């Protein structure tokens, strides 16, 4: 710690030198970024540039000897590079710069390998899973659009969408779609539109370009932000053959900006045609149903019961009368048969009864107790007996001679 106070402040020189001493302890480091603002002054041996972070709006001032830059020339604009550099602090001006000893351009092959590794990593986390994807609204009231400034992609989306559904409204955010600021600006626009409750779907689009031009749309921070968005996202980056990682995490991948404009809203002509067809089908069904019910009603009205409601009563009355007559006749027949049977039984009874025997001149001798006398030996002289004949009973007394 430097000793100081309000009464004994430190001069600028001491502070500046202390900062230089502290930064010198960092030592050489490898840094990756996007090279821009390359300034080569005539006759000067040093070249000044800026190195930008593609995923944040940050940059560093760097310098190198002209021979270091010439060793990798020609570099494309906004080339992605890896630098071997050391912090340089200029105590006089109080400025910091990175002194570059070596520059290596990051080749397409290496970038592809990195993208493939990032793709595998995000896929393993489930960011590309189908179950995470949200369905697009059938008819969005407001469409959020993230696109380049005054770009053809913006015109393609808006014109095709309005041609299909003229009432659609757009919330447009024009941002950098390539270069060092692209990721930061696209992310900021996406956060803003996702937080707007009126926006039903968000389109992120740009036209075609080289592999390096489309790299911002494979940036991990942008892909993760899109995965966390609550509003459905349509990715329309480049052409059919282009496949940035944003396409994989988006809820819908459009092959072109034109395709995105057609996908987010329905075609009013098609919808009106569908409505017309549905109306015709409904009318045909209703007419057919009414015709069927009218035919059934007419058939019911033509039945005798509806022409003369008393028919059913008359018919049932005749049936009851017929059943009554049949039952009466059956009852009389049963009675006659019963009477004949009874007479036959009476005749049989008369034939078999003791009275019939008595009528033929026989008699029945009864003791005083009313028992039938079957043997004369059971009687003694003087016993009182009764003699039953066909008509009446005679009292008698037995004779001793018997």
Backbone torsions as a table, in degrees:
resi	resn	phi	psi	omega
1	UNK	NA	137.9	176.0
2	UNK	-84.0	132.2	179.2
3	UNK	-77.9	127.5	-179.7
4	UNK	-161.8	164.7	177.0
5	UNK	-159.3	177.0	178.8
6	UNK	-67.1	-28.5	178.9
7	UNK	-83.0	-27.5	179.9
8	UNK	-127.3	69.2	179.9
9	UNK	-71.0	158.3	179.2
10	UNK	-89.9	144.7	176.9
11	UNK	-73.2	159.7	180.0
12	UNK	-56.5	-39.8	-177.8
13	UNK	-57.4	-43.6	-177.4
14	UNK	-66.2	-44.5	179.7
15	UNK	-63.1	-45.2	-179.1
16	UNK	-61.9	-43.5	179.1
17	UNK	-66.0	-35.7	178.9
18	UNK	-65.4	-39.8	177.3
19	UNK	-62.7	-43.3	179.0
20	UNK	-60.7	-43.4	179.2
21	UNK	-62.4	-41.9	-177.7
22	UNK	-66.3	-44.3	-177.9
23	UNK	-69.1	-27.8	-179.1
24	UNK	-66.3	-19.7	179.1
25	UNK	-73.2	-15.5	-178.3
26	UNK	-63.8	-38.4	-179.5
27	UNK	77.5	176.0	-178.9
28	UNK	-67.8	145.3	178.9
29	UNK	-139.9	154.9	172.4
30	UNK	-94.7	131.0	-178.0
31	UNK	-127.5	139.6	175.5
32	UNK	-114.5	140.7	177.8
33	UNK	-175.5	-168.6	-178.9
34	UNK	-108.8	127.2	-175.3
35	UNK	-83.9	132.0	178.7
36	UNK	-150.9	171.3	178.1
37	UNK	50.8	49.9	178.8
38	UNK	-75.4	120.3	-177.0
39	UNK	-116.7	113.6	178.0
40	UNK	-113.5	111.1	-178.3
41	UNK	-89.3	138.2	-179.8
42	UNK	-59.1	130.1	177.5
43	UNK	82.3	-13.5	-178.4
44	UNK	-84.5	147.2	-179.8
45	UNK	-92.6	-14.6	-178.4
46	UNK	-105.0	142.8	178.5
47	UNK	-115.0	135.3	-179.5
48	UNK	-111.6	136.5	-177.3
49	UNK	-144.9	176.3	172.1
50	UNK	-125.8	142.2	178.5
51	UNK	-114.7	116.0	-174.6
52	UNK	-101.4	147.5	171.8
53	UNK	-87.5	123.1	-174.3
54	UNK	-74.2	-15.2	-179.4
55	UNK	-106.0	4.2	178.5
56	UNK	-152.1	155.5	-179.0
57	UNK	-84.8	69.6	-177.8
58	UNK	-138.9	151.8	177.9
59	UNK	-154.8	162.4	177.8
60	UNK	-124.4	146.2	173.0
61	UNK	-83.8	130.7	-179.9
62	UNK	-132.2	158.4	176.3
63	UNK	-145.5	155.3	177.3
64	UNK	-155.6	165.4	175.8
65	UNK	-71.5	148.1	-177.1
66	UNK	-56.3	-32.2	-178.5
67	UNK	-67.1	-32.3	178.9
68	UNK	-65.3	-42.5	179.5
69	UNK	-70.3	-39.1	-178.9
70	UNK	-65.2	-22.5	-179.0
71	UNK	-68.9	-19.8	179.1
72	UNK	-117.9	4.5	177.3
73	UNK	-69.4	149.2	-0.9
74	UNK	-87.2	135.5	174.9
75	UNK	-94.7	138.5	175.5
76	UNK	-70.1	162.6	177.6
77	UNK	-62.7	142.1	-179.8
78	UNK	54.2	41.2	-179.4
79	UNK	-68.7	142.7	174.3
80	UNK	-88.4	126.2	-173.8
81	UNK	-135.2	163.4	170.7
82	UNK	-118.5	126.8	-176.0
83	UNK	-115.0	141.3	171.0
84	UNK	-103.5	111.2	-170.4
85	UNK	-144.0	169.5	179.3
86	UNK	-136.0	145.5	-179.4
87	UNK	-67.2	132.6	174.5
88	UNK	-119.1	125.7	-180.0
89	UNK	-114.9	124.4	179.8
90	UNK	-99.3	105.4	-173.9
91	UNK	-63.8	-35.4	-177.9
92	UNK	-61.5	-47.9	-176.2
93	UNK	-96.4	-8.2	-178.9
94	UNK	64.7	37.5	-178.6
95	UNK	-118.3	149.3	-178.3
96	UNK	-112.5	141.0	176.5
97	UNK	-146.8	162.7	176.7
98	UNK	-106.7	122.5	179.1
99	UNK	-90.2	116.0	-171.8
100	UNK	-93.4	131.0	178.1
101	UNK	-103.0	-25.0	-177.6
102	UNK	-151.7	140.9	178.0
103	UNK	-124.0	130.3	175.2
104	UNK	-127.3	125.3	176.8
105	UNK	-77.3	136.0	177.0
106	UNK	-80.5	113.7	-175.9
107	UNK	-74.4	164.2	179.8
108	UNK	-61.1	-39.3	179.9
109	UNK	-60.7	-42.4	179.6
110	UNK	-67.8	-39.7	178.6
111	UNK	-64.0	-40.1	178.0
112	UNK	-63.3	-41.0	178.6
113	UNK	-63.3	-41.4	178.4
114	UNK	-64.5	-43.1	179.4
115	UNK	-62.5	-40.3	179.9
116	UNK	-64.3	-40.5	178.2
117	UNK	-65.5	-41.7	178.3
118	UNK	-65.7	-39.3	178.5
119	UNK	-61.0	-44.7	178.2
120	UNK	-63.2	-41.4	-179.7
121	UNK	-62.2	-47.7	-178.6
122	UNK	-68.6	-35.6	178.2
123	UNK	-65.2	-40.1	178.4
124	UNK	-64.5	-27.2	177.2
125	UNK	-80.9	-7.5	177.7
126	UNK	86.2	13.7	-177.6
127	UNK	-70.3	-20.4	-179.3
128	UNK	-100.7	3.5	-174.7
129	UNK	-62.3	142.6	-177.4
130	UNK	-64.4	-33.8	-177.0
131	UNK	-69.4	-15.1	177.3
132	UNK	-81.2	-20.2	-173.1
133	UNK	-75.3	139.3	-178.8
134	UNK	-97.1	145.5	175.8
135	UNK	-71.0	146.3	177.6
136	UNK	-77.3	143.8	178.4
137	UNK	-65.4	145.9	-179.7
138	UNK	-64.5	-45.0	-178.3
139	UNK	-138.2	89.1	179.9
140	UNK	-69.9	139.2	177.0
141	UNK	-78.0	-39.2	179.0
142	UNK	-132.4	131.9	178.4
143	UNK	-109.7	122.7	173.9
144	UNK	-81.5	136.1	-177.2
145	UNK	-130.8	120.4	175.2
146	UNK	-109.1	120.1	-173.0
147	UNK	-153.7	174.5	177.9
148	UNK	-73.6	164.2	-178.2
149	UNK	-73.5	123.0	179.0
150	UNK	51.2	47.4	-174.1
151	UNK	-97.8	157.4	174.8
152	UNK	-66.2	-31.4	179.7
153	UNK	-61.5	-41.1	177.8
154	UNK	-61.4	-46.4	-179.6
155	UNK	-62.8	-41.1	179.9
156	UNK	-61.1	-44.9	-178.6
157	UNK	-64.9	-51.3	-174.6
158	UNK	-65.3	-46.7	-176.8
159	UNK	-64.9	-44.1	-179.7
160	UNK	-68.0	-36.7	178.5
161	UNK	-67.6	-45.3	-179.0
162	UNK	-70.1	-27.8	176.2
163	UNK	-66.7	-34.0	180.0
164	UNK	-83.7	-39.2	-179.1
165	UNK	-141.2	92.2	-172.2
166	UNK	-57.9	-26.3	-175.4
167	UNK	-81.5	-4.3	-176.2
168	UNK	-65.7	141.1	179.1
169	UNK	-113.0	149.4	-177.3
170	UNK	-121.0	142.3	165.0
171	UNK	-110.2	105.0	-171.2
172	UNK	-102.5	132.5	174.5
173	UNK	-121.7	110.6	179.2
174	UNK	-89.6	124.7	-174.9
175	UNK	-136.9	172.4	171.0
176	UNK	-72.9	129.4	-178.4
177	UNK	-110.7	8.5	170.0
178	UNK	-157.3	161.4	-178.6
179	UNK	95.3	-176.1	-171.6
180	UNK	-67.2	-31.7	-176.2
181	UNK	-88.0	-4.3	-172.1
182	UNK	-61.1	-49.8	-175.5
183	UNK	-61.9	-46.1	-177.8
184	UNK	-62.9	-43.3	-176.9
185	UNK	-71.8	-40.0	178.1
186	UNK	-64.6	-42.5	179.2
187	UNK	-62.1	-43.2	-179.8
188	UNK	-63.4	-41.6	179.3
189	UNK	-66.1	-39.8	179.8
190	UNK	-64.5	-43.2	177.8
191	UNK	-60.6	-42.2	-177.7
192	UNK	-64.8	-46.9	-178.6
193	UNK	-69.9	-35.6	179.6
194	UNK	-67.1	-29.2	179.7
195	UNK	-81.5	-12.8	-179.7
196	UNK	-81.0	115.1	-177.9
197	UNK	-67.5	-17.0	-179.2
198	UNK	-81.6	-17.6	-177.9
199	UNK	-84.2	122.1	-176.1
200	UNK	-94.6	-25.2	-179.4
201	UNK	-154.8	148.3	-178.1
202	UNK	-121.3	130.3	174.5
203	UNK	-106.9	126.9	172.9
204	UNK	-110.1	119.7	-172.1
205	UNK	-142.9	154.5	166.9
206	UNK	-160.6	160.1	179.9
207	UNK	-75.3	-172.2	-178.5
208	UNK	-68.5	168.1	179.4
209	UNK	-179.8	179.2	179.8
210	UNK	-73.3	170.2	178.5
211	UNK	-56.8	-42.9	-179.4
212	UNK	-67.5	-34.6	-179.6
213	UNK	-64.1	-32.3	-175.9
214	UNK	-92.1	-0.1	-178.2
215	UNK	-57.7	-36.9	179.5
216	UNK	-55.4	-27.5	-176.9
217	UNK	-86.1	6.1	170.5
218	UNK	-115.2	8.5	-179.3
219	UNK	-66.9	137.1	-175.2
220	UNK	-61.3	-40.6	-178.4
221	UNK	-64.8	-38.9	178.7
222	UNK	-68.6	-42.2	-179.5
223	UNK	-63.0	-42.9	179.5
224	UNK	-66.9	-37.8	178.2
225	UNK	-63.9	-42.0	178.1
226	UNK	-63.8	-36.9	179.6
227	UNK	-66.4	-30.4	-178.1
228	UNK	-87.0	-9.2	-176.7
229	UNK	-64.4	141.7	177.5
230	UNK	-89.4	-17.1	178.5
231	UNK	-91.3	135.5	177.4
232	UNK	-56.3	139.8	-176.7
233	UNK	-119.6	135.4	173.3
234	UNK	-111.2	124.7	178.3
235	UNK	-99.8	125.1	179.4
236	UNK	-134.7	70.7	-175.5
237	UNK	-104.0	121.1	175.3
238	UNK	67.8	-140.3	-176.6
239	UNK	-117.7	-174.0	-175.2
240	UNK	-56.8	-39.2	-175.5
241	UNK	-75.1	-20.6	-179.1
242	UNK	-78.6	139.7	-176.9
243	UNK	-143.9	71.2	173.9
244	UNK	-68.7	161.9	-177.5
245	UNK	-63.8	-23.4	177.1
246	UNK	-59.7	-33.7	178.6
247	UNK	-59.4	-36.4	-174.4
248	UNK	-76.0	-29.8	-177.7
249	UNK	-94.0	-17.7	-179.7
250	UNK	-66.8	156.2	179.7
251	UNK	-73.4	-25.4	175.7
252	UNK	-146.7	136.4	179.3
253	UNK	-108.2	116.7	177.4
254	UNK	-95.3	141.1	-176.9
255	UNK	-70.4	-30.5	-179.1
256	UNK	-147.2	165.5	173.4
257	UNK	-57.7	-36.9	177.4
258	UNK	-61.0	-42.7	179.0
259	UNK	-63.0	-37.2	178.8
260	UNK	-64.2	-43.0	178.7
261	UNK	-61.0	-34.8	179.6
262	UNK	-78.3	-26.8	-173.1
263	UNK	-81.4	-32.8	-171.1
264	UNK	-78.8	-18.9	179.0
265	UNK	-130.4	150.6	176.8
266	UNK	-76.4	162.1	177.2
267	UNK	-85.5	118.5	-175.9
268	UNK	-61.9	-34.6	178.8
269	UNK	-65.4	-45.4	178.6
270	UNK	-62.9	-42.3	-178.6
271	UNK	-65.8	-40.6	177.8
272	UNK	-65.5	-37.7	177.3
273	UNK	-64.2	-43.2	178.0
274	UNK	-60.7	-43.4	179.3
275	UNK	-61.9	-42.3	178.6
276	UNK	-61.6	-44.1	178.6
277	UNK	-63.8	-40.1	178.8
278	UNK	-65.8	-37.8	177.5
279	UNK	-63.4	-44.1	179.6
280	UNK	-62.8	-44.5	179.2
281	UNK	-63.2	-40.8	179.2
282	UNK	-64.0	-42.4	179.9
283	UNK	-64.1	-42.8	179.8
284	UNK	-64.1	-42.4	-179.8
285	UNK	-64.6	-44.0	-178.6
286	UNK	-65.2	-42.6	178.6
287	UNK	-62.0	-44.9	179.2
288	UNK	-62.5	-42.1	-179.4
289	UNK	-65.6	-43.0	178.7
290	UNK	-63.3	-42.2	178.5
291	UNK	-61.4	-43.6	179.0
292	UNK	-61.8	-43.9	-179.1
293	UNK	-68.5	-36.9	178.1
294	UNK	-65.4	-40.4	177.9
295	UNK	-62.8	-44.2	178.7
296	UNK	-63.2	-38.5	179.4
297	UNK	-66.3	-42.1	178.7
298	UNK	-64.5	-38.0	177.5
299	UNK	-64.3	-39.3	178.0
300	UNK	-68.1	-39.3	179.2
301	UNK	-65.7	-28.8	-179.0
302	UNK	-77.8	-9.8	179.3
303	UNK	-69.8	146.9	-178.0
304	UNK	-55.8	-35.0	-176.8
305	UNK	-61.4	-32.9	179.1
306	UNK	-83.5	-27.7	175.0
307	UNK	-70.0	-44.0	179.0
308	UNK	-136.1	94.4	-177.4
309	UNK	-58.2	-24.0	-179.2
310	UNK	-76.1	-8.4	-178.5
311	UNK	-57.7	-44.2	-178.2
312	UNK	-64.1	-34.2	178.0
313	UNK	-70.6	-44.1	-179.6
314	UNK	-62.0	-44.4	-179.4
315	UNK	-62.3	-45.0	179.5
316	UNK	-66.4	-35.5	179.0
317	UNK	-64.4	-41.9	177.5
318	UNK	-63.5	-40.1	178.8
319	UNK	-63.8	-42.5	178.9
320	UNK	-63.2	-43.1	179.9
321	UNK	-62.3	-43.5	179.2
322	UNK	-62.0	-44.5	178.9
323	UNK	-64.9	-36.3	178.0
324	UNK	-63.7	-47.0	179.7
325	UNK	-62.6	-42.7	-179.3
326	UNK	-63.8	-42.1	-179.7
327	UNK	-67.4	-36.4	179.0
328	UNK	-64.1	-45.5	-179.7
329	UNK	-65.4	-39.8	178.8
330	UNK	-64.7	-37.6	178.8
331	UNK	-66.5	-42.8	178.3
332	UNK	-62.7	-41.1	179.3
333	UNK	-63.3	-40.5	179.0
334	UNK	-65.4	-38.6	178.6
335	UNK	-64.5	-44.3	-180.0
336	UNK	-61.2	-45.4	179.0
337	UNK	-62.0	-39.3	179.2
338	UNK	-64.7	-39.4	178.8
339	UNK	-64.7	-42.5	179.1
340	UNK	-62.7	-40.0	-178.8
341	UNK	-66.4	-39.7	179.5
342	UNK	-64.0	-43.5	178.8
343	UNK	-62.1	-38.9	179.5
344	UNK	-65.3	-41.6	179.1
345	UNK	-66.6	-38.3	178.7
346	UNK	-62.7	-39.9	179.4
347	UNK	-64.6	-42.9	179.1
348	UNK	-62.5	-40.7	-179.5
349	UNK	-65.1	-41.5	179.4
350	UNK	-63.0	-40.3	-178.5
351	UNK	-65.6	-39.4	-175.6
352	UNK	-90.2	-8.4	-174.6
353	UNK	-76.5	152.9	176.2
354	UNK	-60.2	-28.2	-179.4
355	UNK	-61.4	-35.6	179.1
356	UNK	-63.7	-38.2	177.9
357	UNK	-66.3	-41.9	178.7
358	UNK	-63.0	-36.4	179.5
359	UNK	-63.6	-22.8	-179.7
360	UNK	-88.5	7.5	174.8
361	UNK	105.8	4.4	178.1
362	UNK	-86.2	162.0	178.8
363	UNK	-137.0	161.3	-178.9
364	UNK	-122.9	125.1	-179.6
365	UNK	-95.5	128.8	-177.1
366	UNK	-121.9	140.8	174.6
367	UNK	-74.8	176.0	179.6
368	UNK	-61.8	-27.9	179.9
369	UNK	-82.1	-1.4	-179.8
370	UNK	85.3	14.1	179.9
371	UNK	-90.1	144.9	179.7
372	UNK	-73.7	133.9	178.0
373	UNK	-90.9	116.1	-179.5
374	UNK	-104.4	-25.0	179.8
375	UNK	-127.2	133.5	179.9
376	UNK	-65.5	-27.6	-177.5
377	UNK	-65.5	-17.1	179.8
378	UNK	-78.8	-9.1	-178.4
379	UNK	-102.6	151.5	175.1
380	UNK	-120.3	162.4	179.4
381	UNK	-63.3	133.4	-179.5
382	UNK	91.7	-2.3	176.6
383	UNK	-68.4	136.7	175.3
384	UNK	-83.0	130.7	-179.8
385	UNK	-132.2	164.6	174.2
386	UNK	-121.8	137.6	179.5
387	UNK	-115.9	114.8	179.8
388	UNK	-93.5	121.4	176.7
389	UNK	-110.3	-172.5	-176.1
390	UNK	-60.3	-38.7	-178.7
391	UNK	-130.8	94.6	174.7
392	UNK	107.5	-177.8	-177.1
393	UNK	-133.5	137.2	-179.8
394	UNK	-112.9	128.3	176.2
395	UNK	-87.4	143.1	-177.6
396	UNK	-151.1	166.8	177.3
397	UNK	-126.3	138.2	-177.9
398	UNK	-72.8	147.1	179.8
399	UNK	-92.4	144.9	-178.8
400	UNK	-69.1	-25.1	-179.4
401	UNK	-63.0	-28.5	178.7
402	UNK	-70.8	NA	NA
